[in-house]
Amino acid sequence: MPSQSQNRDFEPYESKVQFDDGGFIDKLIERIDEKFEQLNGGNQRDGSYSPSYLGRTNSIKLYSFLRERQPELVIETGVCNGLSTATILKAMEDNAVGELYSVDLPQTTEGKSRSAVIPAGENPGWAVPDTLQGRWEFREGNTIYRTPEILEELHEKGRQIDIFIHDSEHSFEAMMIEFSLAWKHLRSGGFLLADNVDFSPAFDVFAETKGLQKYSLGKMGLLEKTNSLE
C-alpha cells in the first residue's frame, strides 16, 4: 500500500513484502555489463556505449511490486537490452501468472547514439533468458503506433491491462500520448509506471490533470487508477 509521507508531491510506494529474486537480477546485470565492457574495450569513459538500464535497486523494487500485485496483463514500452523486461517476466514466472506485451524500436551501437543502445547484431531484449520468453510477446516498432494496436487488440478480446510501464521515448508529447492511451485501457485498481519522469513535465501534468497522488517506486513514477477515476 502507498506509505504516508510528509512530502505530498511524490510519496514512496512500499510493498508489504520484499520478495527475493534469488540473485536473478544481479546475474542479469552482470551479463549486460560484461557485454558492454567488451564493446567498450574494457574502459568506461566519455563516449562509451551505455545500456542505460533501470539498475539493481530499482529492478528489485519493481520485482517485489509485481510479485505482490500479481498482474495478469502488463504492457511495457521500451525494452532495449532487456533488464526491466526480464525482471517483469521473472516476477510473472515466480507468480505462475502473467502475460507481457512489449514494444520498442531501439537504437544500436551502429548508430550515432551512445546511450540506451543495444549491441549491433542483437535483438531487443537479447538478455531475456529463453526460459522466460513463453509469457512474452514483443512487437518491434515505434511505440506511438504499435502500442495503440496492442491496446485495440486486447480491447476486442475484452481484456483490460493491470499495469502499464513506460520506458521508451521520454519527450513530453510521447509520454502524454502513451499515458492517455494506457489510462483508457487500464482496469480500475491498475497502475501506470514511468521511468525517467524528470526528463519532461509529462508525468506531473498527467497526474495533475487526473487529480492523482504521485508515488515513487524507486526512481520510477507510479499512479494508481482507483475505482472512482476514469
mmCIF file of the C-alpha atoms, coordinates in Angstrom:
data_MODEL
# 
_entry.id   MODEL 
# 
loop_
_atom_site.group_PDB 
_atom_site.id 
_atom_site.type_symbol 
_atom_site.label_atom_id 
_atom_site.label_alt_id 
_atom_site.label_comp_id 
_atom_site.label_asym_id 
_atom_site.label_entity_id 
_atom_site.label_seq_id 
_atom_site.pdbx_PDB_ins_code 
_atom_site.Cartn_x 
_atom_site.Cartn_y 
_atom_site.Cartn_z 
_atom_site.occupancy 
_atom_site.B_iso_or_equiv 
_atom_site.pdbx_formal_charge 
_atom_site.auth_seq_id 
_atom_site.auth_comp_id 
_atom_site.auth_asym_id 
_atom_site.auth_atom_id 
_atom_site.pdbx_PDB_model_num 
ATOM 1   C CA . MET A 1 1   ? 0.000   0.000   0.000   1.00 0.00 ? 1   MET A CA 1 
ATOM 2   C CA . PRO A 1 2   ? 1.153   3.593   -0.533  1.00 0.00 ? 2   PRO A CA 1 
ATOM 3   C CA . SER A 1 3   ? 3.002   4.732   2.584   1.00 0.00 ? 3   SER A CA 1 
ATOM 4   C CA . GLN A 1 4   ? 2.277   8.058   4.211   1.00 0.00 ? 4   GLN A CA 1 
ATOM 5   C CA . SER A 1 5   ? 4.893   10.794  3.930   1.00 0.00 ? 5   SER A CA 1 
ATOM 6   C CA . GLN A 1 6   ? 5.289   14.432  4.757   1.00 0.00 ? 6   GLN A CA 1 
ATOM 7   C CA . ASN A 1 7   ? 6.124   15.017  1.092   1.00 0.00 ? 7   ASN A CA 1 
ATOM 8   C CA . ARG A 1 8   ? 2.805   15.480  -0.695  1.00 0.00 ? 8   ARG A CA 1 
ATOM 9   C CA . ASP A 1 9   ? 4.473   15.642  -4.108  1.00 0.00 ? 9   ASP A CA 1 
ATOM 10  C CA . PHE A 1 10  ? 5.861   12.109  -4.519  1.00 0.00 ? 10  PHE A CA 1 
ATOM 11  C CA . GLU A 1 11  ? 5.117   9.595   -1.781  1.00 0.00 ? 11  GLU A CA 1 
ATOM 12  C CA . PRO A 1 12  ? 7.184   6.407   -1.710  1.00 0.00 ? 12  PRO A CA 1 
ATOM 13  C CA . TYR A 1 13  ? 5.287   3.283   -2.631  1.00 0.00 ? 13  TYR A CA 1 
ATOM 14  C CA . GLU A 1 14  ? 6.429   0.385   -0.464  1.00 0.00 ? 14  GLU A CA 1 
ATOM 15  C CA . SER A 1 15  ? 5.475   -3.258  -0.985  1.00 0.00 ? 15  SER A CA 1 
ATOM 16  C CA . LYS A 1 16  ? 4.219   -5.011  2.141   1.00 0.00 ? 16  LYS A CA 1 
ATOM 17  C CA . VAL A 1 17  ? 6.575   -7.912  1.473   1.00 0.00 ? 17  VAL A CA 1 
ATOM 18  C CA . GLN A 1 18  ? 10.072  -7.788  -0.020  1.00 0.00 ? 18  GLN A CA 1 
ATOM 19  C CA . PHE A 1 19  ? 10.396  -10.776 -2.323  1.00 0.00 ? 19  PHE A CA 1 
ATOM 20  C CA . ASP A 1 20  ? 13.719  -12.499 -3.013  1.00 0.00 ? 20  ASP A CA 1 
ATOM 21  C CA . ASP A 1 21  ? 14.611  -12.869 -6.690  1.00 0.00 ? 21  ASP A CA 1 
ATOM 22  C CA . GLY A 1 22  ? 17.286  -15.443 -5.879  1.00 0.00 ? 22  GLY A CA 1 
ATOM 23  C CA . GLY A 1 23  ? 20.092  -13.396 -7.392  1.00 0.00 ? 23  GLY A CA 1 
ATOM 24  C CA . PHE A 1 24  ? 18.431  -13.305 -10.814 1.00 0.00 ? 24  PHE A CA 1 
ATOM 25  C CA . ILE A 1 25  ? 18.740  -9.531  -11.233 1.00 0.00 ? 25  ILE A CA 1 
ATOM 26  C CA . ASP A 1 26  ? 22.397  -9.447  -10.169 1.00 0.00 ? 26  ASP A CA 1 
ATOM 27  C CA . LYS A 1 27  ? 23.274  -12.169 -12.686 1.00 0.00 ? 27  LYS A CA 1 
ATOM 28  C CA . LEU A 1 28  ? 21.386  -10.385 -15.454 1.00 0.00 ? 28  LEU A CA 1 
ATOM 29  C CA . ILE A 1 29  ? 23.101  -7.057  -14.758 1.00 0.00 ? 29  ILE A CA 1 
ATOM 30  C CA . GLU A 1 30  ? 26.456  -8.831  -14.757 1.00 0.00 ? 30  GLU A CA 1 
ATOM 31  C CA . ARG A 1 31  ? 25.683  -10.341 -18.158 1.00 0.00 ? 31  ARG A CA 1 
ATOM 32  C CA . ILE A 1 32  ? 24.711  -6.975  -19.660 1.00 0.00 ? 32  ILE A CA 1 
ATOM 33  C CA . ASP A 1 33  ? 27.678  -5.189  -18.098 1.00 0.00 ? 33  ASP A CA 1 
ATOM 34  C CA . GLU A 1 34  ? 30.093  -7.795  -19.445 1.00 0.00 ? 34  GLU A CA 1 
ATOM 35  C CA . LYS A 1 35  ? 28.704  -7.330  -22.947 1.00 0.00 ? 35  LYS A CA 1 
ATOM 36  C CA . PHE A 1 36  ? 29.172  -3.566  -22.784 1.00 0.00 ? 36  PHE A CA 1 
ATOM 37  C CA . GLU A 1 37  ? 32.641  -3.860  -21.288 1.00 0.00 ? 37  GLU A CA 1 
ATOM 38  C CA . GLN A 1 38  ? 33.573  -5.873  -24.357 1.00 0.00 ? 38  GLN A CA 1 
ATOM 39  C CA . LEU A 1 39  ? 32.056  -3.237  -26.634 1.00 0.00 ? 39  LEU A CA 1 
ATOM 40  C CA . ASN A 1 40  ? 33.999  -0.501  -24.867 1.00 0.00 ? 40  ASN A CA 1 
ATOM 41  C CA . GLY A 1 41  ? 37.266  -2.401  -24.814 1.00 0.00 ? 41  GLY A CA 1 
ATOM 42  C CA . GLY A 1 42  ? 37.137  -2.748  -21.042 1.00 0.00 ? 42  GLY A CA 1 
ATOM 43  C CA . ASN A 1 43  ? 37.238  1.032   -20.479 1.00 0.00 ? 43  ASN A CA 1 
ATOM 44  C CA . GLN A 1 44  ? 34.364  3.181   -19.229 1.00 0.00 ? 44  GLN A CA 1 
ATOM 45  C CA . ARG A 1 45  ? 34.987  6.735   -20.435 1.00 0.00 ? 45  ARG A CA 1 
ATOM 46  C CA . ASP A 1 46  ? 33.219  9.652   -22.067 1.00 0.00 ? 46  ASP A CA 1 
ATOM 47  C CA . GLY A 1 47  ? 31.807  8.430   -25.351 1.00 0.00 ? 47  GLY A CA 1 
ATOM 48  C CA . SER A 1 48  ? 31.491  4.821   -24.176 1.00 0.00 ? 48  SER A CA 1 
ATOM 49  C CA . TYR A 1 49  ? 28.395  2.818   -25.032 1.00 0.00 ? 49  TYR A CA 1 
ATOM 50  C CA . SER A 1 50  ? 25.898  2.541   -22.181 1.00 0.00 ? 50  SER A CA 1 
ATOM 51  C CA . PRO A 1 51  ? 22.902  0.202   -21.742 1.00 0.00 ? 51  PRO A CA 1 
ATOM 52  C CA . SER A 1 52  ? 21.159  2.863   -19.565 1.00 0.00 ? 52  SER A CA 1 
ATOM 53  C CA . TYR A 1 53  ? 19.112  0.324   -17.662 1.00 0.00 ? 53  TYR A CA 1 
ATOM 54  C CA . LEU A 1 54  ? 16.882  0.615   -14.599 1.00 0.00 ? 54  LEU A CA 1 
ATOM 55  C CA . GLY A 1 55  ? 19.609  -0.541  -12.200 1.00 0.00 ? 55  GLY A CA 1 
ATOM 56  C CA . ARG A 1 56  ? 19.790  -3.083  -9.385  1.00 0.00 ? 56  ARG A CA 1 
ATOM 57  C CA . THR A 1 57  ? 17.880  -1.329  -6.594  1.00 0.00 ? 57  THR A CA 1 
ATOM 58  C CA . ASN A 1 58  ? 15.055  -0.164  -8.861  1.00 0.00 ? 58  ASN A CA 1 
ATOM 59  C CA . SER A 1 59  ? 14.778  -3.547  -10.566 1.00 0.00 ? 59  SER A CA 1 
ATOM 60  C CA . ILE A 1 60  ? 14.459  -5.258  -7.179  1.00 0.00 ? 60  ILE A CA 1 
ATOM 61  C CA . LYS A 1 61  ? 11.718  -2.815  -6.199  1.00 0.00 ? 61  LYS A CA 1 
ATOM 62  C CA . LEU A 1 62  ? 9.920   -3.481  -9.487  1.00 0.00 ? 62  LEU A CA 1 
ATOM 63  C CA . TYR A 1 63  ? 10.231  -7.235  -8.974  1.00 0.00 ? 63  TYR A CA 1 
ATOM 64  C CA . SER A 1 64  ? 8.737   -7.067  -5.448  1.00 0.00 ? 64  SER A CA 1 
ATOM 65  C CA . PHE A 1 65  ? 5.939   -4.780  -6.646  1.00 0.00 ? 65  PHE A CA 1 
ATOM 66  C CA . LEU A 1 66  ? 4.995   -7.239  -9.395  1.00 0.00 ? 66  LEU A CA 1 
ATOM 67  C CA . ARG A 1 67  ? 5.223   -10.230 -7.080  1.00 0.00 ? 67  ARG A CA 1 
ATOM 68  C CA . GLU A 1 68  ? 2.843   -8.503  -4.677  1.00 0.00 ? 68  GLU A CA 1 
ATOM 69  C CA . ARG A 1 69  ? 0.372   -7.255  -7.290  1.00 0.00 ? 69  ARG A CA 1 
ATOM 70  C CA . GLN A 1 70  ? 0.379   -10.486 -9.375  1.00 0.00 ? 70  GLN A CA 1 
ATOM 71  C CA . PRO A 1 71  ? -0.738  -8.834  -12.637 1.00 0.00 ? 71  PRO A CA 1 
ATOM 72  C CA . GLU A 1 72  ? -2.288  -10.937 -15.364 1.00 0.00 ? 72  GLU A CA 1 
ATOM 73  C CA . LEU A 1 73  ? -1.564  -8.476  -18.172 1.00 0.00 ? 73  LEU A CA 1 
ATOM 74  C CA . VAL A 1 74  ? 1.248   -5.931  -18.436 1.00 0.00 ? 74  VAL A CA 1 
ATOM 75  C CA . ILE A 1 75  ? 2.250   -3.653  -21.311 1.00 0.00 ? 75  ILE A CA 1 
ATOM 76  C CA . GLU A 1 76  ? 5.753   -2.210  -21.457 1.00 0.00 ? 76  GLU A CA 1 
ATOM 77  C CA . THR A 1 77  ? 7.124   0.354   -23.888 1.00 0.00 ? 77  THR A CA 1 
ATOM 78  C CA . GLY A 1 78  ? 10.887  0.341   -24.156 1.00 0.00 ? 78  GLY A CA 1 
ATOM 79  C CA . VAL A 1 79  ? 12.860  -2.900  -23.961 1.00 0.00 ? 79  VAL A CA 1 
ATOM 80  C CA . CYS A 1 80  ? 16.411  -2.074  -25.021 1.00 0.00 ? 80  CYS A CA 1 
ATOM 81  C CA . ASN A 1 81  ? 18.729  -4.810  -23.692 1.00 0.00 ? 81  ASN A CA 1 
ATOM 82  C CA . GLY A 1 82  ? 16.008  -6.349  -21.573 1.00 0.00 ? 82  GLY A CA 1 
ATOM 83  C CA . LEU A 1 83  ? 16.755  -5.818  -17.865 1.00 0.00 ? 83  LEU A CA 1 
ATOM 84  C CA . SER A 1 84  ? 13.296  -4.476  -16.984 1.00 0.00 ? 84  SER A CA 1 
ATOM 85  C CA . THR A 1 85  ? 11.626  -6.913  -19.370 1.00 0.00 ? 85  THR A CA 1 
ATOM 86  C CA . ALA A 1 86  ? 13.386  -9.895  -17.814 1.00 0.00 ? 86  ALA A CA 1 
ATOM 87  C CA . THR A 1 87  ? 12.571  -8.603  -14.322 1.00 0.00 ? 87  THR A CA 1 
ATOM 88  C CA . ILE A 1 88  ? 8.874   -8.440  -15.208 1.00 0.00 ? 88  ILE A CA 1 
ATOM 89  C CA . LEU A 1 89  ? 8.932   -11.911 -16.742 1.00 0.00 ? 89  LEU A CA 1 
ATOM 90  C CA . LYS A 1 90  ? 10.818  -13.360 -13.768 1.00 0.00 ? 90  LYS A CA 1 
ATOM 91  C CA . ALA A 1 91  ? 8.165   -11.983 -11.404 1.00 0.00 ? 91  ALA A CA 1 
ATOM 92  C CA . MET A 1 92  ? 5.422   -13.454 -13.583 1.00 0.00 ? 92  MET A CA 1 
ATOM 93  C CA . GLU A 1 93  ? 7.152   -16.822 -13.682 1.00 0.00 ? 93  GLU A CA 1 
ATOM 94  C CA . ASP A 1 94  ? 7.523   -16.842 -9.902  1.00 0.00 ? 94  ASP A CA 1 
ATOM 95  C CA . ASN A 1 95  ? 3.871   -15.811 -9.547  1.00 0.00 ? 95  ASN A CA 1 
ATOM 96  C CA . ALA A 1 96  ? 2.849   -18.547 -12.013 1.00 0.00 ? 96  ALA A CA 1 
ATOM 97  C CA . VAL A 1 97  ? 0.618   -15.979 -13.724 1.00 0.00 ? 97  VAL A CA 1 
ATOM 98  C CA . GLY A 1 98  ? 1.026   -13.111 -16.151 1.00 0.00 ? 98  GLY A CA 1 
ATOM 99  C CA . GLU A 1 99  ? 1.477   -12.102 -19.759 1.00 0.00 ? 99  GLU A CA 1 
ATOM 100 C CA . LEU A 1 100 ? 3.709   -9.299  -21.045 1.00 0.00 ? 100 LEU A CA 1 
ATOM 101 C CA . TYR A 1 101 ? 3.439   -7.292  -24.266 1.00 0.00 ? 101 TYR A CA 1 
ATOM 102 C CA . SER A 1 102 ? 6.443   -5.128  -25.086 1.00 0.00 ? 102 SER A CA 1 
ATOM 103 C CA . VAL A 1 103 ? 7.060   -2.534  -27.783 1.00 0.00 ? 103 VAL A CA 1 
ATOM 104 C CA . ASP A 1 104 ? 10.362  -0.990  -28.788 1.00 0.00 ? 104 ASP A CA 1 
ATOM 105 C CA . LEU A 1 105 ? 12.414  0.324   -31.677 1.00 0.00 ? 105 LEU A CA 1 
ATOM 106 C CA . PRO A 1 106 ? 15.822  0.662   -30.030 1.00 0.00 ? 106 PRO A CA 1 
ATOM 107 C CA . GLN A 1 107 ? 18.968  2.239   -31.345 1.00 0.00 ? 107 GLN A CA 1 
ATOM 108 C CA . THR A 1 108 ? 22.023  0.050   -31.862 1.00 0.00 ? 108 THR A CA 1 
ATOM 109 C CA . THR A 1 109 ? 25.754  0.601   -31.498 1.00 0.00 ? 109 THR A CA 1 
ATOM 110 C CA . GLU A 1 110 ? 25.885  1.044   -35.277 1.00 0.00 ? 110 GLU A CA 1 
ATOM 111 C CA . GLY A 1 111 ? 24.138  4.418   -34.928 1.00 0.00 ? 111 GLY A CA 1 
ATOM 112 C CA . LYS A 1 112 ? 25.265  7.733   -33.505 1.00 0.00 ? 112 LYS A CA 1 
ATOM 113 C CA . SER A 1 113 ? 23.754  7.268   -30.048 1.00 0.00 ? 113 SER A CA 1 
ATOM 114 C CA . ARG A 1 114 ? 25.967  6.049   -27.203 1.00 0.00 ? 114 ARG A CA 1 
ATOM 115 C CA . SER A 1 115 ? 23.303  5.721   -24.532 1.00 0.00 ? 115 SER A CA 1 
ATOM 116 C CA . ALA A 1 116 ? 20.336  3.313   -24.282 1.00 0.00 ? 116 ALA A CA 1 
ATOM 117 C CA . VAL A 1 117 ? 21.605  1.224   -27.172 1.00 0.00 ? 117 VAL A CA 1 
ATOM 118 C CA . ILE A 1 118 ? 21.755  -2.485  -27.901 1.00 0.00 ? 118 ILE A CA 1 
ATOM 119 C CA . PRO A 1 119 ? 24.835  -4.183  -29.369 1.00 0.00 ? 119 PRO A CA 1 
ATOM 120 C CA . ALA A 1 120 ? 24.832  -4.402  -33.156 1.00 0.00 ? 120 ALA A CA 1 
ATOM 121 C CA . GLY A 1 121 ? 23.543  -7.783  -34.274 1.00 0.00 ? 121 GLY A CA 1 
ATOM 122 C CA . GLU A 1 122 ? 21.467  -8.362  -31.140 1.00 0.00 ? 122 GLU A CA 1 
ATOM 123 C CA . ASN A 1 123 ? 17.675  -8.238  -30.898 1.00 0.00 ? 123 ASN A CA 1 
ATOM 124 C CA . PRO A 1 124 ? 15.798  -6.028  -28.441 1.00 0.00 ? 124 PRO A CA 1 
ATOM 125 C CA . GLY A 1 125 ? 15.646  -7.871  -25.136 1.00 0.00 ? 125 GLY A CA 1 
ATOM 126 C CA . TRP A 1 126 ? 18.609  -10.107 -26.031 1.00 0.00 ? 126 TRP A CA 1 
ATOM 127 C CA . ALA A 1 127 ? 19.392  -10.535 -22.323 1.00 0.00 ? 127 ALA A CA 1 
ATOM 128 C CA . VAL A 1 128 ? 15.990  -12.096 -21.521 1.00 0.00 ? 128 VAL A CA 1 
ATOM 129 C CA . PRO A 1 129 ? 16.542  -15.805 -20.781 1.00 0.00 ? 129 PRO A CA 1 
ATOM 130 C CA . ASP A 1 130 ? 14.878  -18.212 -23.212 1.00 0.00 ? 130 ASP A CA 1 
ATOM 131 C CA . THR A 1 131 ? 13.164  -19.940 -20.280 1.00 0.00 ? 131 THR A CA 1 
ATOM 132 C CA . LEU A 1 132 ? 11.105  -16.801 -19.559 1.00 0.00 ? 132 LEU A CA 1 
ATOM 133 C CA . GLN A 1 133 ? 10.014  -15.934 -23.086 1.00 0.00 ? 133 GLN A CA 1 
ATOM 134 C CA . GLY A 1 134 ? 6.878   -18.076 -23.086 1.00 0.00 ? 134 GLY A CA 1 
ATOM 135 C CA . ARG A 1 135 ? 4.941   -15.296 -21.350 1.00 0.00 ? 135 ARG A CA 1 
ATOM 136 C CA . TRP A 1 136 ? 6.280   -12.569 -23.629 1.00 0.00 ? 136 TRP A CA 1 
ATOM 137 C CA . GLU A 1 137 ? 5.072   -11.073 -26.894 1.00 0.00 ? 137 GLU A CA 1 
ATOM 138 C CA . PHE A 1 138 ? 7.375   -8.498  -28.430 1.00 0.00 ? 138 PHE A CA 1 
ATOM 139 C CA . ARG A 1 139 ? 6.311   -6.025  -31.140 1.00 0.00 ? 139 ARG A CA 1 
ATOM 140 C CA . GLU A 1 140 ? 9.064   -4.085  -32.862 1.00 0.00 ? 140 GLU A CA 1 
ATOM 141 C CA . GLY A 1 141 ? 8.259   -0.557  -33.968 1.00 0.00 ? 141 GLY A CA 1 
ATOM 142 C CA . ASN A 1 142 ? 7.546   2.977   -32.830 1.00 0.00 ? 142 ASN A CA 1 
ATOM 143 C CA . THR A 1 143 ? 5.645   2.819   -29.538 1.00 0.00 ? 143 THR A CA 1 
ATOM 144 C CA . ILE A 1 144 ? 3.313   5.652   -30.582 1.00 0.00 ? 144 ILE A CA 1 
ATOM 145 C CA . TYR A 1 145 ? 1.960   3.476   -33.403 1.00 0.00 ? 145 TYR A CA 1 
ATOM 146 C CA . ARG A 1 146 ? 2.363   -0.070  -32.104 1.00 0.00 ? 146 ARG A CA 1 
ATOM 147 C CA . THR A 1 147 ? 1.005   0.461   -28.591 1.00 0.00 ? 147 THR A CA 1 
ATOM 148 C CA . PRO A 1 148 ? -2.488  1.525   -29.799 1.00 0.00 ? 148 PRO A CA 1 
ATOM 149 C CA . GLU A 1 149 ? -2.581  -1.596  -31.995 1.00 0.00 ? 149 GLU A CA 1 
ATOM 150 C CA . ILE A 1 150 ? -1.963  -3.844  -28.998 1.00 0.00 ? 150 ILE A CA 1 
ATOM 151 C CA . LEU A 1 151 ? -4.453  -1.993  -26.823 1.00 0.00 ? 151 LEU A CA 1 
ATOM 152 C CA . GLU A 1 152 ? -7.145  -2.271  -29.505 1.00 0.00 ? 152 GLU A CA 1 
ATOM 153 C CA . GLU A 1 153 ? -6.456  -5.984  -29.970 1.00 0.00 ? 153 GLU A CA 1 
ATOM 154 C CA . LEU A 1 154 ? -6.802  -6.569  -26.254 1.00 0.00 ? 154 LEU A CA 1 
ATOM 155 C CA . HIS A 1 155 ? -9.940  -4.413  -26.076 1.00 0.00 ? 155 HIS A CA 1 
ATOM 156 C CA . GLU A 1 156 ? -11.561 -6.501  -28.809 1.00 0.00 ? 156 GLU A CA 1 
ATOM 157 C CA . LYS A 1 157 ? -10.844 -9.575  -26.681 1.00 0.00 ? 157 LYS A CA 1 
ATOM 158 C CA . GLY A 1 158 ? -12.486 -7.906  -23.695 1.00 0.00 ? 158 GLY A CA 1 
ATOM 159 C CA . ARG A 1 159 ? -9.232  -7.580  -21.780 1.00 0.00 ? 159 ARG A CA 1 
ATOM 160 C CA . GLN A 1 160 ? -8.004  -4.667  -19.679 1.00 0.00 ? 160 GLN A CA 1 
ATOM 161 C CA . ILE A 1 161 ? -4.417  -4.175  -18.622 1.00 0.00 ? 161 ILE A CA 1 
ATOM 162 C CA . ASP A 1 162 ? -3.332  -4.395  -14.999 1.00 0.00 ? 162 ASP A CA 1 
ATOM 163 C CA . ILE A 1 163 ? -0.074  -2.447  -15.303 1.00 0.00 ? 163 ILE A CA 1 
ATOM 164 C CA . PHE A 1 164 ? 1.390   -0.156  -17.944 1.00 0.00 ? 164 PHE A CA 1 
ATOM 165 C CA . ILE A 1 165 ? 5.117   0.640   -17.840 1.00 0.00 ? 165 ILE A CA 1 
ATOM 166 C CA . HIS A 1 166 ? 6.590   3.487   -19.886 1.00 0.00 ? 166 HIS A CA 1 
ATOM 167 C CA . ASP A 1 167 ? 10.315  3.479   -20.608 1.00 0.00 ? 167 ASP A CA 1 
ATOM 168 C CA . SER A 1 168 ? 10.544  4.490   -24.262 1.00 0.00 ? 168 SER A CA 1 
ATOM 169 C CA . GLU A 1 169 ? 10.819  7.980   -25.748 1.00 0.00 ? 169 GLU A CA 1 
ATOM 170 C CA . HIS A 1 170 ? 10.734  10.474  -22.887 1.00 0.00 ? 170 HIS A CA 1 
ATOM 171 C CA . SER A 1 171 ? 9.580   13.551  -24.778 1.00 0.00 ? 171 SER A CA 1 
ATOM 172 C CA . PHE A 1 172 ? 6.560   15.392  -23.396 1.00 0.00 ? 172 PHE A CA 1 
ATOM 173 C CA . GLU A 1 173 ? 4.434   14.524  -26.426 1.00 0.00 ? 173 GLU A CA 1 
ATOM 174 C CA . ALA A 1 174 ? 5.321   10.819  -26.478 1.00 0.00 ? 174 ALA A CA 1 
ATOM 175 C CA . MET A 1 175 ? 4.773   10.392  -22.760 1.00 0.00 ? 175 MET A CA 1 
ATOM 176 C CA . MET A 1 176 ? 1.417   12.174  -22.775 1.00 0.00 ? 176 MET A CA 1 
ATOM 177 C CA . ILE A 1 177 ? 0.209   10.095  -25.718 1.00 0.00 ? 177 ILE A CA 1 
ATOM 178 C CA . GLU A 1 178 ? 1.234   6.830   -24.044 1.00 0.00 ? 178 GLU A CA 1 
ATOM 179 C CA . PHE A 1 179 ? -0.223  7.804   -20.663 1.00 0.00 ? 179 PHE A CA 1 
ATOM 180 C CA . SER A 1 180 ? -3.551  8.864   -22.159 1.00 0.00 ? 180 SER A CA 1 
ATOM 181 C CA . LEU A 1 181 ? -3.872  5.726   -24.279 1.00 0.00 ? 181 LEU A CA 1 
ATOM 182 C CA . ALA A 1 182 ? -2.892  3.386   -21.479 1.00 0.00 ? 182 ALA A CA 1 
ATOM 183 C CA . TRP A 1 183 ? -5.165  5.026   -18.916 1.00 0.00 ? 183 TRP A CA 1 
ATOM 184 C CA . LYS A 1 184 ? -8.255  4.325   -21.038 1.00 0.00 ? 184 LYS A CA 1 
ATOM 185 C CA . HIS A 1 185 ? -7.424  0.618   -21.124 1.00 0.00 ? 185 HIS A CA 1 
ATOM 186 C CA . LEU A 1 186 ? -6.209  0.292   -17.547 1.00 0.00 ? 186 LEU A CA 1 
ATOM 187 C CA . ARG A 1 187 ? -8.569  -1.547  -15.239 1.00 0.00 ? 187 ARG A CA 1 
ATOM 188 C CA . SER A 1 188 ? -9.814  0.005   -12.010 1.00 0.00 ? 188 SER A CA 1 
ATOM 189 C CA . GLY A 1 189 ? -7.165  -0.654  -9.402  1.00 0.00 ? 189 GLY A CA 1 
ATOM 190 C CA . GLY A 1 190 ? -4.468  -0.847  -12.075 1.00 0.00 ? 190 GLY A CA 1 
ATOM 191 C CA . PHE A 1 191 ? -1.174  1.028   -12.149 1.00 0.00 ? 191 PHE A CA 1 
ATOM 192 C CA . LEU A 1 192 ? 0.766   3.243   -14.536 1.00 0.00 ? 192 LEU A CA 1 
ATOM 193 C CA . LEU A 1 193 ? 4.541   3.345   -14.049 1.00 0.00 ? 193 LEU A CA 1 
ATOM 194 C CA . ALA A 1 194 ? 7.065   5.534   -15.839 1.00 0.00 ? 194 ALA A CA 1 
ATOM 195 C CA . ASP A 1 195 ? 10.836  5.726   -15.776 1.00 0.00 ? 195 ASP A CA 1 
ATOM 196 C CA . ASN A 1 196 ? 12.770  8.984   -16.175 1.00 0.00 ? 196 ASN A CA 1 
ATOM 197 C CA . VAL A 1 197 ? 9.835   11.128  -15.085 1.00 0.00 ? 197 VAL A CA 1 
ATOM 198 C CA . ASP A 1 198 ? 12.264  14.032  -14.643 1.00 0.00 ? 198 ASP A CA 1 
ATOM 199 C CA . PHE A 1 199 ? 13.001  14.134  -18.389 1.00 0.00 ? 199 PHE A CA 1 
ATOM 200 C CA . SER A 1 200 ? 9.828   16.132  -19.086 1.00 0.00 ? 200 SER A CA 1 
ATOM 201 C CA . PRO A 1 201 ? 6.861   17.528  -17.114 1.00 0.00 ? 201 PRO A CA 1 
ATOM 202 C CA . ALA A 1 202 ? 4.500   14.994  -18.724 1.00 0.00 ? 202 ALA A CA 1 
ATOM 203 C CA . PHE A 1 203 ? 4.095   12.757  -15.667 1.00 0.00 ? 203 PHE A CA 1 
ATOM 204 C CA . ASP A 1 204 ? 3.365   15.742  -13.408 1.00 0.00 ? 204 ASP A CA 1 
ATOM 205 C CA . VAL A 1 205 ? 0.932   17.257  -15.896 1.00 0.00 ? 205 VAL A CA 1 
ATOM 206 C CA . PHE A 1 206 ? -0.930  13.987  -16.411 1.00 0.00 ? 206 PHE A CA 1 
ATOM 207 C CA . ALA A 1 207 ? -1.211  13.336  -12.672 1.00 0.00 ? 207 ALA A CA 1 
ATOM 208 C CA . GLU A 1 208 ? -2.443  16.878  -12.028 1.00 0.00 ? 208 GLU A CA 1 
ATOM 209 C CA . THR A 1 209 ? -4.981  16.675  -14.842 1.00 0.00 ? 209 THR A CA 1 
ATOM 210 C CA . LYS A 1 210 ? -6.413  13.460  -13.357 1.00 0.00 ? 210 LYS A CA 1 
ATOM 211 C CA . GLY A 1 211 ? -6.175  14.696  -9.777  1.00 0.00 ? 211 GLY A CA 1 
ATOM 212 C CA . LEU A 1 212 ? -3.852  11.839  -8.815  1.00 0.00 ? 212 LEU A CA 1 
ATOM 213 C CA . GLN A 1 213 ? -1.374  11.421  -5.984  1.00 0.00 ? 213 GLN A CA 1 
ATOM 214 C CA . LYS A 1 214 ? 2.089   10.715  -7.373  1.00 0.00 ? 214 LYS A CA 1 
ATOM 215 C CA . TYR A 1 215 ? 4.037   7.827   -5.888  1.00 0.00 ? 215 TYR A CA 1 
ATOM 216 C CA . SER A 1 216 ? 7.627   6.769   -6.394  1.00 0.00 ? 216 SER A CA 1 
ATOM 217 C CA . LEU A 1 217 ? 8.746   3.176   -6.838  1.00 0.00 ? 217 LEU A CA 1 
ATOM 218 C CA . GLY A 1 218 ? 12.480  3.653   -6.618  1.00 0.00 ? 218 GLY A CA 1 
ATOM 219 C CA . LYS A 1 219 ? 13.206  6.183   -9.331  1.00 0.00 ? 219 LYS A CA 1 
ATOM 220 C CA . MET A 1 220 ? 10.047  5.335   -11.248 1.00 0.00 ? 220 MET A CA 1 
ATOM 221 C CA . GLY A 1 221 ? 6.857   7.342   -11.008 1.00 0.00 ? 221 GLY A CA 1 
ATOM 222 C CA . LEU A 1 222 ? 3.674   5.433   -10.165 1.00 0.00 ? 222 LEU A CA 1 
ATOM 223 C CA . LEU A 1 223 ? -0.008  6.301   -10.479 1.00 0.00 ? 223 LEU A CA 1 
ATOM 224 C CA . GLU A 1 224 ? -2.924  4.181   -9.284  1.00 0.00 ? 224 GLU A CA 1 
ATOM 225 C CA . LYS A 1 225 ? -6.251  4.157   -11.093 1.00 0.00 ? 225 LYS A CA 1 
ATOM 226 C CA . THR A 1 226 ? -8.813  3.931   -8.311  1.00 0.00 ? 226 THR A CA 1 
ATOM 227 C CA . ASN A 1 227 ? -12.404 2.843   -8.870  1.00 0.00 ? 227 ASN A CA 1 
ATOM 228 C CA . SER A 1 228 ? -13.615 6.431   -8.991  1.00 0.00 ? 228 SER A CA 1 
ATOM 229 C CA . LEU A 1 229 ? -11.129 7.600   -11.646 1.00 0.00 ? 229 LEU A CA 1 
ATOM 230 C CA . GLU A 1 230 ? -11.598 7.372   -15.407 1.00 0.00 ? 230 GLU A CA 1 
# 
